[in-house]
């Protein structure tokens, strides 16, 4: 089964994680994709 988050925000908009941090976080949580 794929686990996907279709709505994330990075520090480029109004999020608190950098894009690189989001990649590591997604891998840690077992996500197969995010947008």
Chimera marker file (.cmm) of the C-alpha trace (Angstrom):
<marker_set name="trace">
<marker id="1" x="0.000" y="0.000" z="0.000" r="1" g="1" b="0" radius="0.5"/>
<marker id="2" x="1.268" y="3.485" z="-0.842" r="1" g="1" b="0" radius="0.5"/>
<marker id="3" x="1.206" y="6.175" z="1.804" r="1" g="1" b="0" radius="0.5"/>
<marker id="4" x="1.022" y="9.643" z="0.279" r="1" g="1" b="0" radius="0.5"/>
<marker id="5" x="0.658" y="13.144" z="1.739" r="1" g="1" b="0" radius="0.5"/>
<marker id="6" x="-0.722" y="15.471" z="-0.914" r="1" g="1" b="0" radius="0.5"/>
<marker id="7" x="-0.393" y="18.704" z="1.049" r="1" g="1" b="0" radius="0.5"/>
<marker id="8" x="2.842" y="19.775" z="2.759" r="1" g="1" b="0" radius="0.5"/>
<marker id="9" x="4.450" y="23.170" z="3.365" r="1" g="1" b="0" radius="0.5"/>
<marker id="10" x="8.155" y="23.959" z="3.578" r="1" g="1" b="0" radius="0.5"/>
<marker id="11" x="9.992" y="27.075" z="4.714" r="1" g="1" b="0" radius="0.5"/>
<marker id="12" x="9.621" y="28.318" z="1.138" r="1" g="1" b="0" radius="0.5"/>
<marker id="13" x="5.980" y="29.026" z="2.006" r="1" g="1" b="0" radius="0.5"/>
<marker id="14" x="4.578" y="28.953" z="5.540" r="1" g="1" b="0" radius="0.5"/>
<marker id="15" x="6.010" y="25.667" z="6.838" r="1" g="1" b="0" radius="0.5"/>
<marker id="16" x="8.628" y="25.053" z="9.499" r="1" g="1" b="0" radius="0.5"/>
<marker id="17" x="10.808" y="22.424" z="7.743" r="1" g="1" b="0" radius="0.5"/>
<marker id="18" x="13.183" y="22.954" z="4.859" r="1" g="1" b="0" radius="0.5"/>
<marker id="19" x="12.517" y="20.937" z="1.699" r="1" g="1" b="0" radius="0.5"/>
<marker id="20" x="15.459" y="18.672" z="2.594" r="1" g="1" b="0" radius="0.5"/>
<marker id="21" x="14.075" y="18.109" z="6.100" r="1" g="1" b="0" radius="0.5"/>
<marker id="22" x="10.691" y="17.211" z="4.585" r="1" g="1" b="0" radius="0.5"/>
<marker id="23" x="12.325" y="14.509" z="2.452" r="1" g="1" b="0" radius="0.5"/>
<marker id="24" x="13.999" y="12.939" z="5.492" r="1" g="1" b="0" radius="0.5"/>
<marker id="25" x="10.779" y="13.225" z="7.521" r="1" g="1" b="0" radius="0.5"/>
<marker id="26" x="8.725" y="11.592" z="4.760" r="1" g="1" b="0" radius="0.5"/>
<marker id="27" x="11.186" y="8.692" z="4.510" r="1" g="1" b="0" radius="0.5"/>
<marker id="28" x="11.198" y="8.294" z="8.295" r="1" g="1" b="0" radius="0.5"/>
<marker id="29" x="7.393" y="8.097" z="8.333" r="1" g="1" b="0" radius="0.5"/>
<marker id="30" x="7.316" y="5.587" z="5.472" r="1" g="1" b="0" radius="0.5"/>
<marker id="31" x="5.690" y="7.857" z="2.902" r="1" g="1" b="0" radius="0.5"/>
<marker id="32" x="6.084" y="6.789" z="-0.706" r="1" g="1" b="0" radius="0.5"/>
<marker id="33" x="5.288" y="10.268" z="-2.056" r="1" g="1" b="0" radius="0.5"/>
<marker id="34" x="4.376" y="13.777" z="-0.990" r="1" g="1" b="0" radius="0.5"/>
<marker id="35" x="3.481" y="17.026" z="-2.712" r="1" g="1" b="0" radius="0.5"/>
<link id1="1" id2="2" r="1" g="1" b="0" radius="0.2"/>
<link id1="2" id2="3" r="1" g="1" b="0" radius="0.2"/>
<link id1="3" id2="4" r="1" g="1" b="0" radius="0.2"/>
<link id1="4" id2="5" r="1" g="1" b="0" radius="0.2"/>
<link id1="5" id2="6" r="1" g="1" b="0" radius="0.2"/>
<link id1="6" id2="7" r="1" g="1" b="0" radius="0.2"/>
<link id1="7" id2="8" r="1" g="1" b="0" radius="0.2"/>
<link id1="8" id2="9" r="1" g="1" b="0" radius="0.2"/>
<link id1="9" id2="10" r="1" g="1" b="0" radius="0.2"/>
<link id1="10" id2="11" r="1" g="1" b="0" radius="0.2"/>
<link id1="11" id2="12" r="1" g="1" b="0" radius="0.2"/>
<link id1="12" id2="13" r="1" g="1" b="0" radius="0.2"/>
<link id1="13" id2="14" r="1" g="1" b="0" radius="0.2"/>
<link id1="14" id2="15" r="1" g="1" b="0" radius="0.2"/>
<link id1="15" id2="16" r="1" g="1" b="0" radius="0.2"/>
<link id1="16" id2="17" r="1" g="1" b="0" radius="0.2"/>
<link id1="17" id2="18" r="1" g="1" b="0" radius="0.2"/>
<link id1="18" id2="19" r="1" g="1" b="0" radius="0.2"/>
<link id1="19" id2="20" r="1" g="1" b="0" radius="0.2"/>
<link id1="20" id2="21" r="1" g="1" b="0" radius="0.2"/>
<link id1="21" id2="22" r="1" g="1" b="0" radius="0.2"/>
<link id1="22" id2="23" r="1" g="1" b="0" radius="0.2"/>
<link id1="23" id2="24" r="1" g="1" b="0" radius="0.2"/>
<link id1="24" id2="25" r="1" g="1" b="0" radius="0.2"/>
<link id1="25" id2="26" r="1" g="1" b="0" radius="0.2"/>
<link id1="26" id2="27" r="1" g="1" b="0" radius="0.2"/>
<link id1="27" id2="28" r="1" g="1" b="0" radius="0.2"/>
<link id1="28" id2="29" r="1" g="1" b="0" radius="0.2"/>
<link id1="29" id2="30" r="1" g="1" b="0" radius="0.2"/>
<link id1="30" id2="31" r="1" g="1" b="0" radius="0.2"/>
<link id1="31" id2="32" r="1" g="1" b="0" radius="0.2"/>
<link id1="32" id2="33" r="1" g="1" b="0" radius="0.2"/>
<link id1="33" id2="34" r="1" g="1" b="0" radius="0.2"/>
<link id1="34" id2="35" r="1" g="1" b="0" radius="0.2"/>
</marker_set>
